[in-house]
Amino acid sequence: MTVDLFAPLFEYSDFANAALLRASEPLTAAQLDTPFDLGMGTLRKTLKHILDGESVWLARWKGEVETPWPPYETTITVAALRDGFAATSAARGAFLASLADTDLSREQRYRDSKGSLFSATFGDMLIQGFVHSTHHRAQAVNMLRRLGAGLVELDYMTHVRKAVS
């Protein structure tokens, strides 16, 4: 595992987050807050959870063991989510640029959202930061489809492939 592997994964993550936000922009507040039996219960809360997860994992990567999970903001706008994702992406990019491959095998401690203390390799923590968002984005896509927002294509190849003539 090398640090270089993570740059395209997090670039994809930014692409996928932006696609979800574009699909969410035309929705009404009532649609954003429609109850669902998956994710965090509503599209708005699920999008906020993705953002919070990315910022919490970034703090943990930086060694902030006692990172509390942010409270749910039930009225956050899509524009505020976009700003939050942009800030987190920029901070994450700067942080990842400072890493060496040897950092990936380092053991690091953190507390989960329930307060339990854990240890994991830094590389595994980076993977979790990526996978957590991917998991919840799939839930958000399902919610968007059920709200009639159409298909939101988040396939990785959609992001990276090039047409051949």
C-alpha positions in Angstrom: 0.0 0.0 0.0 1.3 3.4 -0.9 0.2 7.0 -0.2 -0.2 7.6 -3.9 -3.0 5.0 -4.1 -5.2 7.3 -2.0 -5.2 10.4 -4.1 -7.4 9.0 -6.9 -9.8 7.5 -4.3 -10.4 10.7 -2.6 -10.6 12.6 -5.9 -13.4 10.1 -6.7 -14.9 10.7 -3.3 -15.1 14.5 -4.1 -16.6 13.8 -7.5 -19.3 11.5 -5.9 -20.1 14.0 -3.2 -20.5 16.8 -5.7 -22.8 14.6 -7.8 -25.0 13.9 -4.8 -25.2 17.6 -4.0 -26.1 18.5 -7.6 -28.9 16.0 -7.5 -30.1 17.3 -4.1 -30.1 21.0 -5.0 -33.5 21.1 -6.7 -35.2 19.2 -3.9 -37.5 21.0 -1.4 -36.9 21.0 2.3 -39.7 18.5 2.7 -38.0 16.2 0.3 -34.6 16.5 2.0 -36.4 15.7 5.3 -38.6 12.8 4.0 -38.2 9.9 6.4 -36.5 6.7 5.0 -35.8 3.4 6.6 -32.2 3.5 5.7 -29.1 5.7 6.1 -29.5 8.3 8.9 -33.3 8.5 8.3 -33.4 11.4 5.8 -31.4 12.5 2.8 -30.3 15.7 4.6 -29.1 13.8 7.7 -27.4 11.2 5.5 -25.5 13.9 3.5 -24.5 15.6 6.8 -23.3 12.2 8.1 -21.1 11.8 5.1 -19.6 15.2 5.6 -19.2 14.6 9.4 -17.6 11.3 8.8 -15.0 12.8 6.4 -14.2 15.6 8.8 -14.0 13.3 11.9 -11.8 10.8 10.1 -9.5 13.6 9.0 -9.2 14.8 12.6 -8.4 11.2 13.7 -5.8 10.8 11.0 -4.2 14.0 12.4 -3.9 12.3 15.8 -6.9 13.9 17.4 -7.8 10.8 19.5 -10.7 12.4 21.3 -12.6 13.7 18.2 -16.3 14.1 19.1 -18.9 13.4 16.5 -20.6 16.6 15.5 -24.3 17.1 16.5 -26.8 16.6 13.7 -27.8 19.9 12.1 -31.2 19.2 10.9 -31.6 22.4 8.9 -28.2 22.5 7.1 -28.6 23.6 3.5 -27.2 21.9 0.4 -25.0 25.1 -0.1 -23.6 24.7 3.4 -22.9 21.0 2.8 -21.1 22.0 -0.4 -18.9 24.5 1.5 -18.2 21.9 4.2 -17.2 19.3 1.7 -14.9 21.8 -0.1 -13.2 22.8 3.1 -12.7 19.1 4.2 -11.4 18.1 0.8 -8.9 20.9 0.8 -7.7 20.1 4.3 -7.5 16.4 3.5 -5.5 17.0 0.3 -3.0 19.1 2.2 -2.7 16.4 4.9 -2.3 13.5 2.4 0.4 15.5 0.6 2.4 15.5 3.8 2.4 11.7 4.2 5.1 9.2 3.4 4.5 5.5 2.6 6.0 4.5 6.0 3.2 6.4 7.8 0.7 3.8 6.5 1.9 1.0 8.8 2.0 3.2 11.9 -0.4 2.2 14.7 -2.7 5.0 15.7 -5.3 5.3 18.5 -8.7 6.9 18.3 -12.0 6.9 20.1 -15.2 5.9 18.1 -18.5 7.7 18.4 -19.4 5.7 21.4 -16.2 6.6 23.3 -14.4 3.3 23.0 -10.7 3.4 22.4 -9.2 1.6 19.4 -5.9 1.1 17.6 -5.5 0.6 13.9 -2.9 1.1 11.3 -3.0 4.5 9.7 -3.4 2.9 6.3 -6.5 1.1 7.5 -7.9 4.3 9.0 -7.5 6.0 5.6 -9.3 3.1 3.9 -12.1 3.4 6.5 -12.5 7.2 5.8 -13.0 6.4 2.1 -15.3 3.3 2.6 -17.5 5.0 5.1 -18.5 7.7 2.7 -19.0 5.2 -0.1 -21.4 3.2 2.0 -23.5 6.2 2.9 -23.5 7.6 -0.6 -25.1 4.4 -1.8 -27.9 5.0 0.7 -28.2 8.6 -0.4 -28.5 7.5 -4.1 -31.3 5.2 -3.1 -33.1 8.0 -1.3 -32.7 10.3 -4.3 -34.1 7.7 -6.6 -37.1 7.2 -4.3 -37.6 11.0 -4.2 -37.8 11.0 -8.0 -34.5 12.8 -8.5 -33.5 10.3 -11.2 -30.3 8.2 -11.4 -27.2 9.6 -9.9 -24.3 7.8 -11.5 -21.5 7.3 -8.9 -19.6 4.5 -10.6 -15.9 5.0 -10.4 -15.4 4.3 -14.1 -17.8 7.1 -14.9 -15.4 9.4 -13.3 -12.2 8.2 -14.9 -12.9 6.6 -18.2 -12.4 8.3 -21.6 -14.3 7.7 -24.8 -12.3 6.2 -27.6 -13.1 7.2 -31.2 
